[in-house]
Amino acid sequence: MNGTGNPVSHIRPALIEAPDKVDPPTRLALEHKGLEVQNIIAMGLNESCYPPSPKIIEAMQQNLSLVNRYPDAQCPHLTDIVSERTGIDRNCIVWGNGSEELIKGAIDLSLSPGQGLVLPVPTFWGYKSMVASFEANVAEVEMLPDGQTNIDGILGAIHNDTRIVFLITPNNPSGLMVDQAGLDEIVHGVPENVLLCVDEAYFDFGLHAGGPNVLETLKQRNAPWITIFTFSKAYAMAGMRIGYALCSDAKLAQALQKTTCVFNVPILAQFAGEAALLDTEYLDFILDQTANGRDQLFIGLKDLGLEPYPSVTNFVSTPVPMNGRDCLKAMLDKGVQINAWADPGYENHIRITVGTESDTETCLATLKKVLNSA
């Protein structure tokens, strides 16, 4: 080949035009850039500041010798546990490489190019590249001024070409959850010929804070639905890449499973997930400690004269009197990693993950210095 042809003719235009995937500032990525990560307090990626349950670590250690074998394709032991706890038929449960694979799969199974998708924003940055690559006709619905999801706006954005509606609760990056009244309105208001997909990555925190049980409300819907969960947050397993989806019927679940890779959940993640689900005492510990840390962070931000959103998750977001990315950089230079909102119109918003008591004290003191010098 002489290389004179179109160098991107083999790539779909939608993928070329879609936003580039970002390189998240993970510990090893920062280290590769030359930063001394041992001196950086990590409060930017909504990871758990606590390690996973000792029982999770033990389960992985006991099964290290099995990594030469393929994992089970759809996690049968885990499926049994989830089915028993939720009342969802095991044929309606699908496992994924984290929740993102399942979110992508829900779009894949429901949309053809040019068809409609409704997405509340701001939200997890990964949605933007996913929906763009599918060539979807996206209706973005801005959150309300107080950070709540605009339920009426979501329902009003549904049109004849809409095939899937997303609801994210609790939401990232606002940290707020949809209340029971709003949930009822969405569950019964989305038309029967439209797939309702709920992203519940932070659902454990929402339930712990007194929020509604989304699944029990979805069971009342006489139309297709999927709700998606992850082990990354409340189970402190972000590095294991395991999530699952509950579906309204087996045909929908089979379609979702067809969008995933065959051996998509690592074998150690499956053993870890089983240990995590069975160790309810440790889950309660993380939820309790996170709630305490969230209160400390929220009150500390208020004491700095800021107006943080009343999050129910493992992070708190707030507007600041400066550019969020400039704040992020200044904080990182001083040894504290936070994050900034990515959506246009929110350039002065930052997000801080809940840390240990001492880490949060350091973060708040550092943020005070950054804001005073802005």
N, C-alpha and C positions, 0 to 999 in steps of 0.2 A: 504493500500500500504506500502511496506517495504522500498521504496526509493532506491532500489539497481539498478534500470534501468538507462539508459542514461539521465542525468538531463536536457539535451537540445534537446532531440530527437523530441520534439514537435515544435521546432523552425526551420524555414528554414535556411539552412547554409548561404545563402546570407545575411540574417539579422544579423546573429551572426558575420559574417566577415565585415559587413558594419561599417563605422566609427560611434562611439557613438555620439548620439545627445549631443551637448554642452548645458550647463546651462548658457544662456546669463546673463551678469552682470547687470540685471535690478535693479532698485532702491530698491525694496523689497528684492531681493536676496542679495544685498550688505548689507542691513540692517540686514538680518538674520545672516550674517557672522560676525556681530558685528561692522561694520563700521558706523561711524556717517554720514549718507548720507546727512544730512542738510548742511554739510560742504564740500561736494564733488560737483564739477562742472561737470555735465553730458554731455560729448562730445564724446561718444563712440559708440552709437547705431543708429546714423542717425535719431534720433527723432527730431521733431520740437522743437526749443527752445522757441517757442511761444505757448500759449494755443490755443485750438480750437476757432472758431468763437463764440461769445456770443449767436448767433442764434442756434448753435449746442447744446450748454449747455441748452438753454431754451427749445429746442425741446425734449431733454432727460428728463428734469425735468417735463415737462407737461405730459409725458407718463410713468412715473415711476409706476403708478398703474396698468399698463398692463403686468408687467413682470410675472404674474401668467399665462399668455396665451402664446401659441406657436406663434412664428413669422411666417410671410408669407414665404412659401417655396422658392419662387424665386422673392421676392421684386418687385411686380407689379408696384408700384408708381415710384420707382427708375428706373425700366426698361423703363417706358414711357419717363422719362427725358433723359436718355442716348440714347434711340432710336431716339428721336427728334433731339438731338444735333449731333449725329454721322451719321445719315442716315442709320443705321444698323437696319434691321428688328428685332422686339422685340423677335422673336423666335430664334434669333441667339445670344442672350445675356444670359450669365450664371453668377450667383452670388456665391461667395465663402467666406469661413472663412479666410479672408485675401487672398493675392495673392498666398501664398504658397500652399494652398489646390488646387488651380486651376492649378498650375505648376505640382504638383503631379498627378492631374487628367489627364493632357495632356499626361504625360508619360504612365499612366495606360491605357488610351484608345488606344494608338498607338503601344505599345511594348509588345511582347511576350519574354520570357527569351531567351537570346542569340542574339536578334536582335540589330541593330545598332542605336546609338544616338550620335549626334555631339554636343559638348559643348565647347564654348570658355571659356578659363580660363586665369587668376584668375577670380573668380566670387563669388557670394553669397554662403557662406559656406553650406547652406541647400541643394544645388544641389548634393553635394558629397554623402550624406547619402541616398538621394532619388534615385539617379541612381544606387547606389550599391545594394539597397534593391530590385530593379526590375531586377537584374541580367542582366543588359544591357551590350552590347558590346560597351563601351564608347570610342569615339575618342575625346580626349581633344586637343584643338587648342590654343597654347600659344599666348598671345597678342604680338604685335610688340614692339620693344624696346622703342618706344615713348609712349606706353600705349594704342595705338589704337587697335581696334579689327582687327584681321587678316582675312579679307574677303576672299582672295584667299585661305588661309589655310582652312577655313571652307568649301568652295566649294570643295576643293581638298580632304577633308576627307570623303566625301560622297561616299558610296559604295553600292553594290547591296542589302546588308542586312539593310541599313539605313532606319529607319522608321520615325525619328523625328530629326529636326535640331533646336537648340535653338539660338536665337540672343538676347542679353541683351543690351539695349540702352535707356538712358545712362547706362553705366556699373558700377557695384559695385564690386570691390573697386577702380577702376581707376578714375571713375567720368567722363570719356570721352564718347561722343556719336558718333554714326556712321553718316557720312555725307550723303547727298542725293545720290551721285554717288555710294557709298558703299551699301546703302540701295537698290538702283535699281538693283545692281549686285546680291545681295542676293535674293531679291524677285523674280527676273526672272531667277536666276541661280539654285535655289533648284528645283530638278525634281518634276514633277507633281504627282508622286506617294509617295512623302515624305511630311509629315506634317511640316510646318514651324511655330514655336512657338516663339513669341516675348515677352520678359519680359520688360514691360514699367513702372516699379514701380516708376521711376523718370522722367516720360515723361513731366510732367508739367514744371519742371525745364529746360528740354531740349528745349521745345518750347519757353519758356521765354528767353532763351539764343540765340534764332534764329535758332534752329535746324529744321530738316525736320519733316513733319507730316507723321508719320509712317503709320497710318491708311489709309490715302488717297493713299499711295503707295501700300499698301497691297490690296486695292480694285482693283488694276490693275492685280493682280495675278490670273490666271486661274487654280488654284490648291488650296489644302486645307491650311488654315492658322488659327491661333489663336493669339490674342494679349491680354495681361493681365495687369490689372491696380490695384492699391491699394489706399485706403484713408489714409494710414499710414503716408505718407510723407508730401506732400504739403497741405493736409487738417488737419494736426496735430491730427490725430485720430489713432495713433499706438495701443492704448489700446482697440479699439473697434472691431478689427478683421473683416474687411469687404473689399472685393475686387470684381472685376468683369472681365469677359472675353468677348471679341467680337469674333465671329466665322464666317468663310467664308460661312457657310450654316447651315440650321436648323438641318440636320442629324448629323453633327459634334457637334453642340451645345447640342443636346439631348444625344449624347454619353458622352460628358464631364459632363453633369448634372448627369448622372448615376453614375459617380465616386464620387459624393459628398454625404454628409449626407443630410437627408430631411430638417431638421430645422437647417441649418448650420450657418445662419447669425442672431445674437442676435437681438431681437426686438428693443432694444434701438439703436443699431447700424444702423438699417434701418431708423429710424426717424432722427438720426444724419446725415446719409449719404444724405438724401433728403435736409436737411437744409444746408449742406455743398455745394452741387451742386448749390443750388439757391443763395447762398451768394458769388457771383463772386467778389464783392468788397473786401471781406476779403481774398480771394485767391490771388488776386493781391497784397494785402498788404504783405502776407507771401512771395510771389515770389520776390517782390522788396526788402524786408528786407533781405531775404536770399542771394540774389545776392550781396548786399552791404557787408554783413558779409563774404561771400565767398571771395570777393576781399580783404577785410581786412586780412583774414587768409592767403590767397595765398601770398600777398605782405609781410606779417610778416614772413612767412616761408622762402621766398627768402632772406629777410634781415638777417636771421640766417645762410645764406650760403647754404641753402638746394635747391633742385631742384624739387619742387612739380609738380604734374601733373596738367594741366590746366582744372580742373573740371568744369562741368556745373551744378552740383547737390548741395545738401545741406551738402556736406563734401568735404574735400581735403585730398589727400594722397601724401606721399612723402617718398623717401628713406632717411634713417638716418645713421650716421656712428656708429651704434651699433645694437645689436639685438633688433628687434621690441618688443618682449615680455618683454625683460628687460626694455626697455623704457616705455612700458605700466605700468609695476609694479612700476617703480620709479615715474612716473607721478601720479599714484593712491595714492602712499604713501604721495605725496605732495598735494593731494586734487583735482586732475584733472583726470577725466576718459576719456581715448582715446581708440583706438583699434589698433590691429596689424593684418597684412595680414596673412591668414591661409595657403595659398598655398605654397608648397615646392618651393624653389628657390627665395622666396621673404621674407626671414627671417628678412631682415633689412628694411622692409616697415611698416609704420604706417598710420593710417587713423584717421582724426579728423573731427568731426561733427561741422558744423557752429553753433556758439553760439551768444549770445548778444555781443555787442561791448565790454562791460567790462569783460565778461567771456573770450572772445578771447584774450584780453590784458593779462589777468591772465595766460591763457594757454600758450601763446607765451613766457611770462617771465619765467614760470615754465619749459617749454621745453628747454629754453636757459640754465638754471641752470643744468638740467639733462644732456644735451649734453656736457656741459663744465666739468662735473664731471665724464663723462664716461671714 
